[in-house]
Amino acid sequence: MKVGLYFGTFNPIHTGHLIIANHMAEFTNLDQVWLVVTPHNPFKKKSTLLEDHHRLEMAFLATESYDRLKPTDIEFRLPQPNYTVNTLVHLQEKFPTHEFSLIMGEDNLNSLHKWKNYEVILQNHDIYVYPRINTEIANEELMNNPKIYRIDAPVIEISSTFIRNSIKDGKDIRPLLPQKVWEYIDHNLFYKK
């Protein structure tokens, strides 16, 4: 099975995340997309990041009606701080019959060369890149790599930061969130302060 890994804090997960994840599941050769909810980095200031279990719960609520989208807490059980290369090794050991690929925005591709052991990632895994507005032109050498696939996906300019700030300001941003995610946030009074 070909699985695309879509990493994020998902703080909160929003319709933009779902549009990209579903597009990758439906319009590429991936069988499933796993939304890898990244844990709070213990070495960084917590700021507005919700606890891991709340962000995971919202990811489950958002994807429950999508057969090919699967949230995972795989990184919650790995040593921190965690690196993508380590997560990939762990997943390959746990699911030896699966073929794992990365899903990332063009902006992340531009900094891939700064990732720990990025050459190992490129050697062993495909990378599916979705477009972003206002990013510098992606590294040409990377874009010409046969393991990197630029996907003509919708350009989504919704950010979790915008959503958190809007909730704090008392704005009605329900159209930007799956209904059950909005209800969960509203019920728990998240992002109000």
C-alpha positions in Angstrom: 0.0 0.0 0.0 1.2 3.5 -0.9 0.8 5.9 2.0 1.3 9.6 1.9 2.4 11.2 5.2 1.0 14.7 5.8 2.8 16.1 8.9 1.4 19.0 11.0 0.5 20.3 14.4 -3.1 20.6 13.1 -3.8 23.3 15.7 -6.6 23.2 14.7 -7.1 21.0 11.6 -9.1 23.0 9.1 -10.8 22.6 5.7 -7.6 23.6 3.9 -5.8 20.6 5.4 -8.7 18.3 4.4 -8.8 19.7 0.8 -5.0 19.0 0.4 -5.1 15.6 2.0 -8.1 14.4 0.1 -6.7 15.8 -3.2 -3.5 13.8 -2.6 -5.6 10.6 -1.9 -7.9 11.1 -4.9 -5.6 12.5 -7.6 -2.3 10.8 -7.1 -1.3 7.1 -6.9 -1.4 7.1 -3.1 -3.8 4.6 -1.6 -4.1 6.5 1.7 -3.0 9.7 3.4 -2.1 9.6 7.0 -2.3 12.9 8.9 0.7 12.7 11.3 -0.2 14.9 14.3 3.1 16.1 15.5 3.6 16.3 19.3 4.5 19.4 21.3 8.2 19.9 21.2 9.3 19.9 24.8 12.2 22.2 24.0 9.9 24.9 22.6 7.6 27.4 24.4 4.1 26.0 24.3 2.3 29.2 23.4 -1.1 28.4 21.8 -0.5 24.8 20.9 -3.3 22.6 22.3 -2.4 19.4 24.1 -1.6 16.5 21.8 -4.7 14.5 22.6 -7.0 17.4 21.7 -5.4 18.0 18.3 -5.5 14.2 17.6 -9.2 14.1 18.5 -10.0 17.0 16.2 -8.1 15.2 13.4 -10.3 12.1 14.0 -13.5 14.2 14.0 -12.4 15.9 10.8 -11.6 12.7 8.9 -14.2 10.2 10.2 -16.2 10.3 6.9 -13.1 10.0 4.6 -12.1 6.4 4.0 -8.7 7.2 2.7 -7.6 9.8 5.3 -6.2 8.4 8.6 -4.9 10.4 11.5 -2.0 8.9 13.4 -0.3 9.6 16.7 2.8 7.6 15.7 5.2 10.5 16.7 3.7 10.8 20.2 5.5 7.6 21.2 8.9 8.4 19.6 11.7 10.2 21.5 11.7 14.0 21.4 12.7 16.1 19.7 11.7 14.0 16.7 13.0 14.1 13.1 11.1 13.0 10.0 13.9 10.6 9.0 13.4 8.7 12.4 9.7 8.6 12.0 10.1 7.1 8.5 12.5 4.4 9.8 10.0 3.6 12.6 7.0 3.4 10.2 8.9 1.2 7.7 9.8 -1.2 10.5 6.3 -1.3 11.8 4.6 -1.6 8.4 7.1 -3.4 6.2 4.7 -3.9 3.3 3.8 -0.2 3.1 5.5 2.3 0.9 5.7 5.7 2.6 5.9 9.1 0.8 6.0 12.6 2.2 3.5 15.3 1.4 4.7 18.9 1.8 4.1 22.4 0.6 6.5 24.1 -1.7 7.7 26.3 1.1 8.9 23.2 3.1 10.6 21.8 0.0 12.7 24.9 -0.1 14.2 24.1 3.3 14.4 20.3 2.8 18.2 20.6 2.5 18.3 21.7 6.2 16.5 18.6 7.4 18.4 15.9 9.3 19.6 13.2 6.8 17.5 14.7 4.0 19.5 12.7 1.4 18.4 9.5 3.1 14.8 10.6 2.9 15.1 11.5 -0.8 16.8 8.2 -1.5 14.1 6.1 0.0 10.9 8.0 -0.2 8.9 9.9 -2.8 7.9 13.5 -2.0 4.6 14.9 -3.2 4.7 18.8 -3.3 1.6 21.0 -3.3 1.8 24.6 -4.4 1.8 27.6 -2.1 1.2 31.3 -2.9 4.1 33.8 -2.2 6.9 31.3 -1.9 10.2 31.7 -3.6 10.8 29.4 -6.6 11.5 25.9 -5.4 15.1 24.7 -5.5 15.5 23.7 -9.2 17.8 20.8 -8.4 15.2 19.4 -6.0 12.3 20.0 -8.3 14.1 18.0 -11.1 14.8 15.1 -8.7 12.9 12.0 -10.0 11.6 11.3 -6.4 9.8 14.6 -6.2 6.4 15.1 -7.7 4.8 18.5 -8.0 1.1 18.0 -7.8 -1.3 20.4 -9.4 -3.4 20.8 -6.2 -5.7 23.6 -5.2 -3.8 26.5 -3.6 -5.2 26.9 -0.1 -4.4 30.0 1.9 -6.1 29.2 5.2 -3.8 29.0 8.2 -4.4 27.6 11.7 -2.8 30.9 13.1 -5.5 32.9 11.3 -8.2 30.6 12.7 -6.9 30.8 16.3 -6.6 34.6 16.1 -10.1 35.0 14.6 -11.6 32.8 17.4 -9.7 34.9 20.0 -11.2 38.1 18.3 -14.7 36.6 18.5 -15.1 36.1 14.7 -17.4 33.5 13.2 -15.0 31.3 11.2 -17.2 28.2 11.0 -16.9 27.8 7.2 -13.1 27.2 7.6 -13.5 24.2 10.0 -15.3 20.9 9.7 -18.5 21.2 11.7 -17.5 18.6 14.4 -14.1 20.3 14.8 -15.8 23.7 15.3 -18.2 22.1 17.9 -15.3 20.6 19.7 -13.4 23.9 19.8 -16.5 25.8 20.8 -17.5 23.3 23.6 -14.0 23.4 25.1 -13.6 27.2 24.7 -10.3 26.7 22.9 -8.3 29.6 21.5 -10.6 32.2 23.3 -7.7 33.8 25.2 
